[in-house]
Each structure stands twice: as C-alpha cells, then as structure tokens.
Amino acid sequence: MKKLILFAAVALTITACNNHQAEVDQANRQKDSLASIINERDSSLNDFLSSFNEIEKNLDSIARKQSAIHVNVD
C-alpha cells in the first residue's frame, strides 16, 4: 500500500512538472507575441509623430512665406 501511494505521488509530481513546462512555453509564446504587437505599435506611433512634425514644419514654412509676401505687397 505504501509503495502504491509513493508511486502515485511520484507520477503526480512528474505529471505536474510536464504541465508546468507547457504553461511556461505558452507564457513565453504569449510574451513574444505581445512584444511583437508593442513593437509594431511603437513603430506606427513613431511614423505618425514623424509625419506630424513634417506637417508642422511645412505649415510654419508656409506661414513665414505668407508673411514675407504680405510685407512685399505693402
């Protein structure tokens, strides 16, 4: 009887370790997936900010040229 309980405990321990490794592997895959999504989001955000800054520079340039034209006309 004691051997049966010992065997069951060893089998349960081995099974629990295998399930734990599967959970760790799944967590690592999920972490990699989330890291990829975050990198893509950051890249998109950086592209947006770059475009926004370029538009802002162009608008400032237009405002300066418009002001220079106004000065020349008067």
mmCIF file of the N, C-alpha and C atoms, coordinates in Angstrom:
data_MODEL
# 
_entry.id   MODEL 
# 
loop_
_atom_site.group_PDB 
_atom_site.id 
_atom_site.type_symbol 
_atom_site.label_atom_id 
_atom_site.label_alt_id 
_atom_site.label_comp_id 
_atom_site.label_asym_id 
_atom_site.label_entity_id 
_atom_site.label_seq_id 
_atom_site.pdbx_PDB_ins_code 
_atom_site.Cartn_x 
_atom_site.Cartn_y 
_atom_site.Cartn_z 
_atom_site.occupancy 
_atom_site.B_iso_or_equiv 
_atom_site.pdbx_formal_charge 
_atom_site.auth_seq_id 
_atom_site.auth_comp_id 
_atom_site.auth_asym_id 
_atom_site.auth_atom_id 
_atom_site.pdbx_PDB_model_num 
ATOM 1   N N  . MET A 1 1  ? 0.822 -1.185 0.000   1.00 0.00 ? 1  MET A N  1 
ATOM 2   C CA . MET A 1 1  ? 0.000 0.000  0.000   1.00 0.00 ? 1  MET A CA 1 
ATOM 3   C C  . MET A 1 1  ? 0.870 1.253  0.000   1.00 0.00 ? 1  MET A C  1 
ATOM 4   N N  . LYS A 1 2  ? 1.938 1.274  0.835   1.00 0.00 ? 2  LYS A N  1 
ATOM 5   C CA . LYS A 1 2  ? 2.820 2.426  0.894   1.00 0.00 ? 2  LYS A CA 1 
ATOM 6   C C  . LYS A 1 2  ? 3.525 2.640  -0.437  1.00 0.00 ? 2  LYS A C  1 
ATOM 7   N N  . LYS A 1 3  ? 3.885 1.530  -1.102  1.00 0.00 ? 3  LYS A N  1 
ATOM 8   C CA . LYS A 1 3  ? 4.553 1.636  -2.403  1.00 0.00 ? 3  LYS A CA 1 
ATOM 9   C C  . LYS A 1 3  ? 3.608 2.227  -3.440  1.00 0.00 ? 3  LYS A C  1 
ATOM 10  N N  . LEU A 1 4  ? 2.350 1.873  -3.369  1.00 0.00 ? 4  LEU A N  1 
ATOM 11  C CA . LEU A 1 4  ? 1.355 2.394  -4.301  1.00 0.00 ? 4  LEU A CA 1 
ATOM 12  C C  . LEU A 1 4  ? 1.177 3.897  -4.114  1.00 0.00 ? 4  LEU A C  1 
ATOM 13  N N  . ILE A 1 5  ? 1.122 4.347  -2.869  1.00 0.00 ? 5  ILE A N  1 
ATOM 14  C CA . ILE A 1 5  ? 0.985 5.779  -2.586  1.00 0.00 ? 5  ILE A CA 1 
ATOM 15  C C  . ILE A 1 5  ? 2.237 6.527  -3.042  1.00 0.00 ? 5  ILE A C  1 
ATOM 16  N N  . LEU A 1 6  ? 3.412 5.955  -2.795  1.00 0.00 ? 6  LEU A N  1 
ATOM 17  C CA . LEU A 1 6  ? 4.664 6.562  -3.225  1.00 0.00 ? 6  LEU A CA 1 
ATOM 18  C C  . LEU A 1 6  ? 4.716 6.667  -4.749  1.00 0.00 ? 6  LEU A C  1 
ATOM 19  N N  . PHE A 1 7  ? 4.310 5.589  -5.425  1.00 0.00 ? 7  PHE A N  1 
ATOM 20  C CA . PHE A 1 7  ? 4.295 5.585  -6.888  1.00 0.00 ? 7  PHE A CA 1 
ATOM 21  C C  . PHE A 1 7  ? 3.332 6.652  -7.426  1.00 0.00 ? 7  PHE A C  1 
ATOM 22  N N  . ALA A 1 8  ? 2.176 6.751  -6.801  1.00 0.00 ? 8  ALA A N  1 
ATOM 23  C CA . ALA A 1 8  ? 1.190 7.746  -7.222  1.00 0.00 ? 8  ALA A CA 1 
ATOM 24  C C  . ALA A 1 8  ? 1.736 9.159  -7.011  1.00 0.00 ? 8  ALA A C  1 
ATOM 25  N N  . ALA A 1 9  ? 2.413 9.375  -5.907  1.00 0.00 ? 9  ALA A N  1 
ATOM 26  C CA . ALA A 1 9  ? 2.977 10.699 -5.629  1.00 0.00 ? 9  ALA A CA 1 
ATOM 27  C C  . ALA A 1 9  ? 4.066 11.050 -6.638  1.00 0.00 ? 9  ALA A C  1 
ATOM 28  N N  . VAL A 1 10 ? 4.930 10.092 -6.977  1.00 0.00 ? 10 VAL A N  1 
ATOM 29  C CA . VAL A 1 10 ? 5.986 10.323 -7.964  1.00 0.00 ? 10 VAL A CA 1 
ATOM 30  C C  . VAL A 1 10 ? 5.369 10.601 -9.331  1.00 0.00 ? 10 VAL A C  1 
ATOM 31  N N  . ALA A 1 11 ? 4.370 9.825  -9.711  1.00 0.00 ? 11 ALA A N  1 
ATOM 32  C CA . ALA A 1 11 ? 3.704 10.021 -11.007 1.00 0.00 ? 11 ALA A CA 1 
ATOM 33  C C  . ALA A 1 11 ? 3.038 11.390 -11.067 1.00 0.00 ? 11 ALA A C  1 
ATOM 34  N N  . LEU A 1 12 ? 2.416 11.788 -9.988  1.00 0.00 ? 12 LEU A N  1 
ATOM 35  C CA . LEU A 1 12 ? 1.756 13.095 -9.932  1.00 0.00 ? 12 LEU A CA 1 
ATOM 36  C C  . LEU A 1 12 ? 2.786 14.228 -10.039 1.00 0.00 ? 12 LEU A C  1 
ATOM 37  N N  . THR A 1 13 ? 3.925 14.065 -9.383  1.00 0.00 ? 13 THR A N  1 
ATOM 38  C CA . THR A 1 13 ? 4.984 15.070 -9.428  1.00 0.00 ? 13 THR A CA 1 
ATOM 39  C C  . THR A 1 13 ? 5.540 15.205 -10.842 1.00 0.00 ? 13 THR A C  1 
ATOM 40  N N  . ILE A 1 14 ? 5.784 14.100 -11.502 1.00 0.00 ? 14 ILE A N  1 
ATOM 41  C CA . ILE A 1 14 ? 6.310 14.127 -12.877 1.00 0.00 ? 14 ILE A CA 1 
ATOM 42  C C  . ILE A 1 14 ? 5.297 14.769 -13.813 1.00 0.00 ? 14 ILE A C  1 
ATOM 43  N N  . THR A 1 15 ? 4.038 14.415 -13.653 1.00 0.00 ? 15 THR A N  1 
ATOM 44  C CA . THR A 1 15 ? 2.985 14.983 -14.496 1.00 0.00 ? 15 THR A CA 1 
ATOM 45  C C  . THR A 1 15 ? 2.857 16.485 -14.256 1.00 0.00 ? 15 THR A C  1 
ATOM 46  N N  . ALA A 1 16 ? 2.957 16.896 -13.014 1.00 0.00 ? 16 ALA A N  1 
ATOM 47  C CA . ALA A 1 16 ? 2.845 18.319 -12.690 1.00 0.00 ? 16 ALA A CA 1 
ATOM 48  C C  . ALA A 1 16 ? 3.996 19.106 -13.296 1.00 0.00 ? 16 ALA A C  1 
ATOM 49  N N  . CYS A 1 17 ? 5.182 18.544 -13.314 1.00 0.00 ? 17 CYS A N  1 
ATOM 50  C CA . CYS A 1 17 ? 6.336 19.224 -13.914 1.00 0.00 ? 17 CYS A CA 1 
ATOM 51  C C  . CYS A 1 17 ? 6.149 19.396 -15.410 1.00 0.00 ? 17 CYS A C  1 
ATOM 52  N N  . ASN A 1 18 ? 5.621 18.387 -16.080 1.00 0.00 ? 18 ASN A N  1 
ATOM 53  C CA . ASN A 1 18 ? 5.392 18.483 -17.518 1.00 0.00 ? 18 ASN A CA 1 
ATOM 54  C C  . ASN A 1 18 ? 4.346 19.540 -17.839 1.00 0.00 ? 18 ASN A C  1 
ATOM 55  N N  . ASN A 1 19 ? 3.289 19.618 -17.057 1.00 0.00 ? 19 ASN A N  1 
ATOM 56  C CA . ASN A 1 19 ? 2.263 20.633 -17.274 1.00 0.00 ? 19 ASN A CA 1 
ATOM 57  C C  . ASN A 1 19 ? 2.817 22.028 -17.012 1.00 0.00 ? 19 ASN A C  1 
ATOM 58  N N  . HIS A 1 20 ? 3.679 22.122 -16.028 1.00 0.00 ? 20 HIS A N  1 
ATOM 59  C CA . HIS A 1 20 ? 4.286 23.413 -15.713 1.00 0.00 ? 20 HIS A CA 1 
ATOM 60  C C  . HIS A 1 20 ? 5.135 23.900 -16.887 1.00 0.00 ? 20 HIS A C  1 
ATOM 61  N N  . GLN A 1 21 ? 5.882 23.003 -17.497 1.00 0.00 ? 21 GLN A N  1 
ATOM 62  C CA . GLN A 1 21 ? 6.711 23.387 -18.641 1.00 0.00 ? 21 GLN A CA 1 
ATOM 63  C C  . GLN A 1 21 ? 5.842 23.842 -19.806 1.00 0.00 ? 21 GLN A C  1 
ATOM 64  N N  . ALA A 1 22 ? 4.719 23.175 -20.003 1.00 0.00 ? 22 ALA A N  1 
ATOM 65  C CA . ALA A 1 22 ? 3.804 23.573 -21.078 1.00 0.00 ? 22 ALA A CA 1 
ATOM 66  C C  . ALA A 1 22 ? 3.259 24.979 -20.812 1.00 0.00 ? 22 ALA A C  1 
ATOM 67  N N  . GLU A 1 23 ? 2.938 25.275 -19.555 1.00 0.00 ? 23 GLU A N  1 
ATOM 68  C CA . GLU A 1 23 ? 2.444 26.607 -19.207 1.00 0.00 ? 23 GLU A CA 1 
ATOM 69  C C  . GLU A 1 23 ? 3.525 27.661 -19.421 1.00 0.00 ? 23 GLU A C  1 
ATOM 70  N N  . VAL A 1 24 ? 4.763 27.309 -19.084 1.00 0.00 ? 24 VAL A N  1 
ATOM 71  C CA . VAL A 1 24 ? 5.878 28.240 -19.280 1.00 0.00 ? 24 VAL A CA 1 
ATOM 72  C C  . VAL A 1 24 ? 6.077 28.502 -20.770 1.00 0.00 ? 24 VAL A C  1 
ATOM 73  N N  . ASP A 1 25 ? 6.021 27.450 -21.578 1.00 0.00 ? 25 ASP A N  1 
ATOM 74  C CA . ASP A 1 25 ? 6.168 27.612 -23.019 1.00 0.00 ? 25 ASP A CA 1 
ATOM 75  C C  . ASP A 1 25 ? 5.061 28.484 -23.597 1.00 0.00 ? 25 ASP A C  1 
ATOM 76  N N  . GLN A 1 26 ? 3.839 28.260 -23.140 1.00 0.00 ? 26 GLN A N  1 
ATOM 77  C CA . GLN A 1 26 ? 2.716 29.063 -23.626 1.00 0.00 ? 26 GLN A CA 1 
ATOM 78  C C  . GLN A 1 26 ? 2.883 30.527 -23.196 1.00 0.00 ? 26 GLN A C  1 
ATOM 79  N N  . ALA A 1 27 ? 3.329 30.744 -21.975 1.00 0.00 ? 27 ALA A N  1 
ATOM 80  C CA . ALA A 1 27 ? 3.548 32.113 -21.493 1.00 0.00 ? 27 ALA A CA 1 
ATOM 81  C C  . ALA A 1 27 ? 4.646 32.804 -22.301 1.00 0.00 ? 27 ALA A C  1 
ATOM 82  N N  . ASN A 1 28 ? 5.694 32.066 -22.648 1.00 0.00 ? 28 ASN A N  1 
ATOM 83  C CA . ASN A 1 28 ? 6.768 32.647 -23.456 1.00 0.00 ? 28 ASN A CA 1 
ATOM 84  C C  . ASN A 1 28 ? 6.281 33.009 -24.855 1.00 0.00 ? 28 ASN A C  1 
ATOM 85  N N  . ARG A 1 29 ? 5.464 32.147 -25.446 1.00 0.00 ? 29 ARG A N  1 
ATOM 86  C CA . ARG A 1 29 ? 4.908 32.454 -26.775 1.00 0.00 ? 29 ARG A CA 1 
ATOM 87  C C  . ARG A 1 29 ? 4.021 33.686 -26.705 1.00 0.00 ? 29 ARG A C  1 
ATOM 88  N N  . GLN A 1 30 ? 3.214 33.774 -25.651 1.00 0.00 ? 30 GLN A N  1 
ATOM 89  C CA . GLN A 1 30 ? 2.337 34.930 -25.493 1.00 0.00 ? 30 GLN A CA 1 
ATOM 90  C C  . GLN A 1 30 ? 3.161 36.195 -25.278 1.00 0.00 ? 30 GLN A C  1 
ATOM 91  N N  . LYS A 1 31 ? 4.219 36.096 -24.496 1.00 0.00 ? 31 LYS A N  1 
ATOM 92  C CA . LYS A 1 31 ? 5.097 37.252 -24.251 1.00 0.00 ? 31 LYS A CA 1 
ATOM 93  C C  . LYS A 1 31 ? 5.731 37.718 -25.563 1.00 0.00 ? 31 LYS A C  1 
ATOM 94  N N  . ASP A 1 32 ? 6.210 36.773 -26.376 1.00 0.00 ? 32 ASP A N  1 
ATOM 95  C CA . ASP A 1 32 ? 6.805 37.136 -27.661 1.00 0.00 ? 32 ASP A CA 1 
ATOM 96  C C  . ASP A 1 32 ? 5.784 37.792 -28.581 1.00 0.00 ? 32 ASP A C  1 
ATOM 97  N N  . SER A 1 33 ? 4.566 37.261 -28.577 1.00 0.00 ? 33 SER A N  1 
ATOM 98  C CA . SER A 1 33 ? 3.505 37.836 -29.399 1.00 0.00 ? 33 SER A CA 1 
ATOM 99  C C  . SER A 1 33 ? 3.180 39.260 -28.958 1.00 0.00 ? 33 SER A C  1 
ATOM 100 N N  . LEU A 1 34 ? 3.079 39.464 -27.661 1.00 0.00 ? 34 LEU A N  1 
ATOM 101 C CA . LEU A 1 34 ? 2.779 40.805 -27.147 1.00 0.00 ? 34 LEU A CA 1 
ATOM 102 C C  . LEU A 1 34 ? 3.922 41.775 -27.422 1.00 0.00 ? 34 LEU A C  1 
ATOM 103 N N  . ALA A 1 35 ? 5.152 41.287 -27.319 1.00 0.00 ? 35 ALA A N  1 
ATOM 104 C CA . ALA A 1 35 ? 6.309 42.142 -27.617 1.00 0.00 ? 35 ALA A CA 1 
ATOM 105 C C  . ALA A 1 35 ? 6.283 42.567 -29.083 1.00 0.00 ? 35 ALA A C  1 
ATOM 106 N N  . SER A 1 36 ? 5.899 41.648 -29.955 1.00 0.00 ? 36 SER A N  1 
ATOM 107 C CA . SER A 1 36 ? 5.801 41.972 -31.379 1.00 0.00 ? 36 SER A CA 1 
ATOM 108 C C  . SER A 1 36 ? 4.724 43.029 -31.624 1.00 0.00 ? 36 SER A C  1 
ATOM 109 N N  . ILE A 1 37 ? 3.591 42.874 -30.978 1.00 0.00 ? 37 ILE A N  1 
ATOM 110 C CA . ILE A 1 37 ? 2.496 43.841 -31.128 1.00 0.00 ? 37 ILE A CA 1 
ATOM 111 C C  . ILE A 1 37 ? 2.929 45.214 -30.606 1.00 0.00 ? 37 ILE A C  1 
ATOM 112 N N  . ILE A 1 38 ? 3.623 45.236 -29.478 1.00 0.00 ? 38 ILE A N  1 
ATOM 113 C CA . ILE A 1 38 ? 4.087 46.507 -28.905 1.00 0.00 ? 38 ILE A CA 1 
ATOM 114 C C  . ILE A 1 38 ? 5.097 47.174 -29.831 1.00 0.00 ? 38 ILE A C  1 
ATOM 115 N N  . ASN A 1 39 ? 6.007 46.388 -30.406 1.00 0.00 ? 39 ASN A N  1 
ATOM 116 C CA . ASN A 1 39 ? 6.981 46.959 -31.342 1.00 0.00 ? 39 ASN A CA 1 
ATOM 117 C C  . ASN A 1 39 ? 6.296 47.542 -32.567 1.00 0.00 ? 39 ASN A C  1 
ATOM 118 N N  . GLU A 1 40 ? 5.285 46.839 -33.071 1.00 0.00 ? 40 GLU A N  1 
ATOM 119 C CA . GLU A 1 40 ? 4.537 47.345 -34.230 1.00 0.00 ? 40 GLU A CA 1 
ATOM 120 C C  . GLU A 1 40 ? 3.804 48.635 -33.873 1.00 0.00 ? 40 GLU A C  1 
ATOM 121 N N  . ARG A 1 41 ? 3.206 48.670 -32.676 1.00 0.00 ? 41 ARG A N  1 
ATOM 122 C CA . ARG A 1 41 ? 2.505 49.880 -32.222 1.00 0.00 ? 41 ARG A CA 1 
ATOM 123 C C  . ARG A 1 41 ? 3.473 51.041 -32.086 1.00 0.00 ? 41 ARG A C  1 
ATOM 124 N N  . ASP A 1 42 ? 4.635 50.789 -31.495 1.00 0.00 ? 42 ASP A N  1 
ATOM 125 C CA . ASP A 1 42 ? 5.629 51.843 -31.319 1.00 0.00 ? 42 ASP A CA 1 
ATOM 126 C C  . ASP A 1 42 ? 6.120 52.364 -32.667 1.00 0.00 ? 42 ASP A C  1 
ATOM 127 N N  . SER A 1 43 ? 6.310 51.467 -33.603 1.00 0.00 ? 43 SER A N  1 
ATOM 128 C CA . SER A 1 43 ? 6.749 51.871 -34.938 1.00 0.00 ? 43 SER A CA 1 
ATOM 129 C C  . SER A 1 43 ? 5.693 52.749 -35.608 1.00 0.00 ? 43 SER A C  1 
ATOM 130 N N  . SER A 1 44 ? 4.440 52.347 -35.495 1.00 0.00 ? 44 SER A N  1 
ATOM 131 C CA . SER A 1 44 ? 3.354 53.147 -36.076 1.00 0.00 ? 44 SER A CA 1 
ATOM 132 C C  . SER A 1 44 ? 3.269 54.516 -35.414 1.00 0.00 ? 44 SER A C  1 
ATOM 133 N N  . LEU A 1 45 ? 3.421 54.541 -34.098 1.00 0.00 ? 45 LEU A N  1 
ATOM 134 C CA . LEU A 1 45 ? 3.370 55.810 -33.377 1.00 0.00 ? 45 LEU A CA 1 
ATOM 135 C C  . LEU A 1 45 ? 4.522 56.717 -33.781 1.00 0.00 ? 45 LEU A C  1 
ATOM 136 N N  . ASN A 1 46 ? 5.710 56.150 -33.932 1.00 0.00 ? 46 ASN A N  1 
ATOM 137 C CA . ASN A 1 46 ? 6.862 56.946 -34.361 1.00 0.00 ? 46 ASN A CA 1 
ATOM 138 C C  . ASN A 1 46 ? 6.668 57.483 -35.775 1.00 0.00 ? 46 ASN A C  1 
ATOM 139 N N  . ASP A 1 47 ? 6.096 56.673 -36.667 1.00 0.00 ? 47 ASP A N  1 
ATOM 140 C CA . ASP A 1 47 ? 5.804 57.137 -38.024 1.00 0.00 ? 47 ASP A CA 1 
ATOM 141 C C  . ASP A 1 47 ? 4.801 58.296 -37.990 1.00 0.00 ? 47 ASP A C  1 
ATOM 142 N N  . PHE A 1 48 ? 3.770 58.150 -37.160 1.00 0.00 ? 48 PHE A N  1 
ATOM 143 C CA . PHE A 1 48 ? 2.771 59.203 -37.041 1.00 0.00 ? 48 PHE A CA 1 
ATOM 144 C C  . PHE A 1 48 ? 3.404 60.497 -36.540 1.00 0.00 ? 48 PHE A C  1 
ATOM 145 N N  . LEU A 1 49 ? 4.219 60.397 -35.496 1.00 0.00 ? 49 LEU A N  1 
ATOM 146 C CA . LEU A 1 49 ? 4.853 61.602 -34.947 1.00 0.00 ? 49 LEU A CA 1 
ATOM 147 C C  . LEU A 1 49 ? 5.806 62.238 -35.948 1.00 0.00 ? 49 LEU A C  1 
ATOM 148 N N  . SER A 1 50 ? 6.511 61.427 -36.699 1.00 0.00 ? 50 SER A N  1 
ATOM 149 C CA . SER A 1 50 ? 7.407 61.949 -37.730 1.00 0.00 ? 50 SER A CA 1 
ATOM 150 C C  . SER A 1 50 ? 6.609 62.700 -38.797 1.00 0.00 ? 50 SER A C  1 
ATOM 151 N N  . SER A 1 51 ? 5.507 62.110 -39.238 1.00 0.00 ? 51 SER A N  1 
ATOM 152 C CA . SER A 1 51 ? 4.657 62.774 -40.231 1.00 0.00 ? 51 SER A CA 1 
ATOM 153 C C  . SER A 1 51 ? 4.065 64.058 -39.668 1.00 0.00 ? 51 SER A C  1 
ATOM 154 N N  . PHE A 1 52 ? 3.634 64.020 -38.426 1.00 0.00 ? 52 PHE A N  1 
ATOM 155 C CA . PHE A 1 52 ? 3.060 65.200 -37.791 1.00 0.00 ? 52 PHE A CA 1 
ATOM 156 C C  . PHE A 1 52 ? 4.088 66.327 -37.703 1.00 0.00 ? 52 PHE A C  1 
ATOM 157 N N  . ASN A 1 53 ? 5.310 65.994 -37.328 1.00 0.00 ? 53 ASN A N  1 
ATOM 158 C CA . ASN A 1 53 ? 6.363 67.006 -37.252 1.00 0.00 ? 53 ASN A CA 1 
ATOM 159 C C  . ASN A 1 53 ? 6.679 67.582 -38.623 1.00 0.00 ? 53 ASN A C  1 
ATOM 160 N N  . GLU A 1 54 ? 6.675 66.744 -39.638 1.00 0.00 ? 54 GLU A N  1 
ATOM 161 C CA . GLU A 1 54 ? 6.919 67.224 -41.007 1.00 0.00 ? 54 GLU A CA 1 
ATOM 162 C C  . GLU A 1 54 ? 5.820 68.183 -41.447 1.00 0.00 ? 54 GLU A C  1 
ATOM 163 N N  . ILE A 1 55 ? 4.582 67.847 -41.148 1.00 0.00 ? 55 ILE A N  1 
ATOM 164 C CA . ILE A 1 55 ? 3.456 68.729 -41.489 1.00 0.00 ? 55 ILE A CA 1 
ATOM 165 C C  . ILE A 1 55 ? 3.578 70.054 -40.739 1.00 0.00 ? 55 ILE A C  1 
ATOM 166 N N  . GLU A 1 56 ? 3.952 69.985 -39.473 1.00 0.00 ? 56 GLU A N  1 
ATOM 167 C CA . GLU A 1 56 ? 4.117 71.200 -38.682 1.00 0.00 ? 56 GLU A CA 1 
ATOM 168 C C  . GLU A 1 56 ? 5.212 72.104 -39.262 1.00 0.00 ? 56 GLU A C  1 
ATOM 169 N N  . LYS A 1 57 ? 6.321 71.502 -39.700 1.00 0.00 ? 57 LYS A N  1 
ATOM 170 C CA . LYS A 1 57 ? 7.392 72.285 -40.332 1.00 0.00 ? 57 LYS A CA 1 
ATOM 171 C C  . LYS A 1 57 ? 6.890 72.942 -41.616 1.00 0.00 ? 57 LYS A C  1 
ATOM 172 N N  . ASN A 1 58 ? 6.146 72.190 -42.408 1.00 0.00 ? 58 ASN A N  1 
ATOM 173 C CA . ASN A 1 58 ? 5.624 72.747 -43.658 1.00 0.00 ? 58 ASN A CA 1 
ATOM 174 C C  . ASN A 1 58 ? 4.653 73.898 -43.393 1.00 0.00 ? 58 ASN A C  1 
ATOM 175 N N  . LEU A 1 59 ? 3.805 73.765 -42.400 1.00 0.00 ? 59 LEU A N  1 
ATOM 176 C CA . LEU A 1 59 ? 2.875 74.846 -42.075 1.00 0.00 ? 59 LEU A CA 1 
ATOM 177 C C  . LEU A 1 59 ? 3.619 76.085 -41.585 1.00 0.00 ? 59 LEU A C  1 
ATOM 178 N N  . ASP A 1 60 ? 4.667 75.892 -40.795 1.00 0.00 ? 60 ASP A N  1 
ATOM 179 C CA . ASP A 1 60 ? 5.477 77.030 -40.352 1.00 0.00 ? 60 ASP A CA 1 
ATOM 180 C C  . ASP A 1 60 ? 6.148 77.715 -41.538 1.00 0.00 ? 60 ASP A C  1 
ATOM 181 N N  . SER A 1 61 ? 6.643 76.918 -42.473 1.00 0.00 ? 61 SER A N  1 
ATOM 182 C CA . SER A 1 61 ? 7.278 77.462 -43.673 1.00 0.00 ? 61 SER A CA 1 
ATOM 183 C C  . SER A 1 61 ? 6.272 78.261 -44.496 1.00 0.00 ? 61 SER A C  1 
ATOM 184 N N  . ILE A 1 62 ? 5.078 77.735 -44.641 1.00 0.00 ? 62 ILE A N  1 
ATOM 185 C CA . ILE A 1 62 ? 4.025 78.446 -45.383 1.00 0.00 ? 62 ILE A CA 1 
ATOM 186 C C  . ILE A 1 62 ? 3.684 79.760 -44.687 1.00 0.00 ? 62 ILE A C  1 
ATOM 187 N N  . ALA A 1 63 ? 3.586 79.739 -43.374 1.00 0.00 ? 63 ALA A N  1 
ATOM 188 C CA . ALA A 1 63 ? 3.256 80.963 -42.627 1.00 0.00 ? 63 ALA A CA 1 
ATOM 189 C C  . ALA A 1 63 ? 4.349 82.010 -42.799 1.00 0.00 ? 63 ALA A C  1 
ATOM 190 N N  . ARG A 1 64 ? 5.623 81.610 -42.789 1.00 0.00 ? 64 ARG A N  1 
ATOM 191 C CA . ARG A 1 64 ? 6.720 82.564 -42.984 1.00 0.00 ? 64 ARG A CA 1 
ATOM 192 C C  . ARG A 1 64 ? 6.675 83.138 -44.401 1.00 0.00 ? 64 ARG A C  1 
ATOM 193 N N  . LYS A 1 65 ? 6.443 82.306 -45.398 1.00 0.00 ? 65 LYS A N  1 
ATOM 194 C CA . LYS A 1 65 ? 6.380 82.783 -46.784 1.00 0.00 ? 65 LYS A CA 1 
ATOM 195 C C  . LYS A 1 65 ? 5.190 83.708 -46.977 1.00 0.00 ? 65 LYS A C  1 
ATOM 196 N N  . GLN A 1 66 ? 4.083 83.366 -46.348 1.00 0.00 ? 66 GLN A N  1 
ATOM 197 C CA . GLN A 1 66 ? 2.892 84.207 -46.454 1.00 0.00 ? 66 GLN A CA 1 
ATOM 198 C C  . GLN A 1 66 ? 3.165 85.569 -45.814 1.00 0.00 ? 66 GLN A C  1 
ATOM 199 N N  . SER A 1 67 ? 3.858 85.576 -44.699 1.00 0.00 ? 67 SER A N  1 
ATOM 200 C CA . SER A 1 67 ? 4.201 86.825 -44.025 1.00 0.00 ? 67 SER A CA 1 
ATOM 201 C C  . SER A 1 67 ? 5.160 87.638 -44.896 1.00 0.00 ? 67 SER A C  1 
ATOM 202 N N  . ALA A 1 68 ? 6.118 86.991 -45.548 1.00 0.00 ? 68 ALA A N  1 
ATOM 203 C CA . ALA A 1 68 ? 7.052 87.696 -46.416 1.00 0.00 ? 68 ALA A CA 1 
ATOM 204 C C  . ALA A 1 68 ? 6.327 88.277 -47.623 1.00 0.00 ? 68 ALA A C  1 
ATOM 205 N N  . ILE A 1 69 ? 5.378 87.568 -48.158 1.00 0.00 ? 69 ILE A N  1 
ATOM 206 C CA . ILE A 1 69 ? 4.600 88.068 -49.297 1.00 0.00 ? 69 ILE A CA 1 
ATOM 207 C C  . ILE A 1 69 ? 3.785 89.282 -48.865 1.00 0.00 ? 69 ILE A C  1 
ATOM 208 N N  . HIS A 1 70 ? 3.218 89.206 -47.673 1.00 0.00 ? 70 HIS A N  1 
ATOM 209 C CA . HIS A 1 70 ? 2.436 90.338 -47.147 1.00 0.00 ? 70 HIS A CA 1 
ATOM 210 C C  . HIS A 1 70 ? 3.303 91.580 -47.003 1.00 0.00 ? 70 HIS A C  1 
ATOM 211 N N  . VAL A 1 71 ? 4.544 91.410 -46.542 1.00 0.00 ? 71 VAL A N  1 
ATOM 212 C CA . VAL A 1 71 ? 5.464 92.530 -46.361 1.00 0.00 ? 71 VAL A CA 1 
ATOM 213 C C  . VAL A 1 71 ? 5.822 93.116 -47.719 1.00 0.00 ? 71 VAL A C  1 
ATOM 214 N N  . ASN A 1 72 ? 6.062 92.306 -48.714 1.00 0.00 ? 72 ASN A N  1 
ATOM 215 C CA . ASN A 1 72 ? 6.444 92.777 -50.042 1.00 0.00 ? 72 ASN A CA 1 
ATOM 216 C C  . ASN A 1 72 ? 5.311 93.482 -50.754 1.00 0.00 ? 72 ASN A C  1 
ATOM 217 N N  . VAL A 1 73 ? 4.071 93.080 -50.510 1.00 0.00 ? 73 VAL A N  1 
ATOM 218 C CA . VAL A 1 73 ? 2.919 93.676 -51.147 1.00 0.00 ? 73 VAL A CA 1 
ATOM 219 C C  . VAL A 1 73 ? 2.647 95.067 -50.577 1.00 0.00 ? 73 VAL A C  1 
ATOM 220 N N  . ASP A 1 74 ? 2.843 95.245 -49.296 1.00 0.00 ? 74 ASP A N  1 
ATOM 221 C CA . ASP A 1 74 ? 2.543 96.535 -48.637 1.00 0.00 ? 74 ASP A CA 1 
ATOM 222 C C  . ASP A 1 74 ? 3.585 97.512 -49.038 1.00 0.00 ? 74 ASP A C  1 
# 
